[in-house]
Amino acid sequence: MKATERKIGIDLGISDFAITTNDLGETEKHKNPEHLYKAEKKLKKAQRSLSRKQKGGKNRNKSRLVVAKKHEKIANQRKDFLHKLTKKITDENQIIVIETLSSKNLMKNHKLAKSIGDAGWYEFVRQLEYKAEQKGRTIIKADKFYPSCQICSACGHRDGKKLLNIREWECPHCGEYLDRDINASKNLLALAK
């Protein structure tokens, strides 16, 4: 791959899968496709049907295959989305800065576990790493405790921890109106310099 001068900061989220800001100042929100949620109704129906079948019967085996195919389809949709997004990011950018998330620890929150598992953050980072290595790109992982959403991207003022429901706020130091995710991606991009 030809070397490029582009840099990008990536913040991962649940409603928006990835929020990216490049060195040209362009910000893009990649929606989370939520494959599991979309297929959940059909999956529940198939699993309910499987649970009613008699153990050891032919119909149970057929029903088991139906459930397995639905799970495989969801997994394939997720992989397809992740491969397309990681290819686009690694093709266009030389330096990629991404936050370090501990998915295992985040999955302990039972209210968010299903959404985090459906998003596939770990697989996204894994794919970014090997594709960047193949293409000669550089990946910078921000420290696990780097406060990317607590620092104002305009003036650098650190405002302290915020609850997850606070998505937008105004910087008390410079008056800049900030979106939590876009601000975090800008702060991650600043680590590339």
Secondary structure as GFF3:
##gff-version 3
##sequence-region A 1 193
A	DSSP	beta_strand	7	12	.	.	.	ID=ss1
A	DSSP	beta_strand	16	22	.	.	.	ID=ss2
A	DSSP	beta_strand	27	31	.	.	.	ID=ss3
A	DSSP	alpha_helix	35	52	.	.	.	ID=ss4
A	DSSP	alpha_helix	58	92	.	.	.	ID=ss5
A	DSSP	beta_strand	95	98	.	.	.	ID=ss6
A	DSSP	alpha_helix	103	106	.	.	.	ID=ss7
A	DSSP	alpha_helix	113	119	.	.	.	ID=ss8
A	DSSP	alpha_helix	121	135	.	.	.	ID=ss9
A	DSSP	beta_strand	138	141	.	.	.	ID=ss10
A	DSSP	beta_strand	168	170	.	.	.	ID=ss11
A	DSSP	beta_strand	177	179	.	.	.	ID=ss12
A	DSSP	alpha_helix	180	190	.	.	.	ID=ss13
###
